[in-house]
Amino acid sequence: MNMTKKTKKKMALGSEPILIGVCDGIAKYFSTDATLVRIVFVASTIFGVVVY
């Protein structure tokens, strides 16, 4: 009997998963929803680009 176990590893592809993780960490720190933090981040990024 072969008892080896295949495990899946989560691989980061580019910078998107890092950004999601940072937003999740900020949301946990402030005890709020991660989606709200992501929306605020995207809105502030777009507003910052429009200003310059």
Residue pairs with C-beta under 8 A, 6 or more apart in sequence:
10 17
12 18
19 41
20 38
23 34
23 37
23 38
23 41
24 34
24 37
26 37
27 33
27 34
27 36
27 37
28 34
30 37
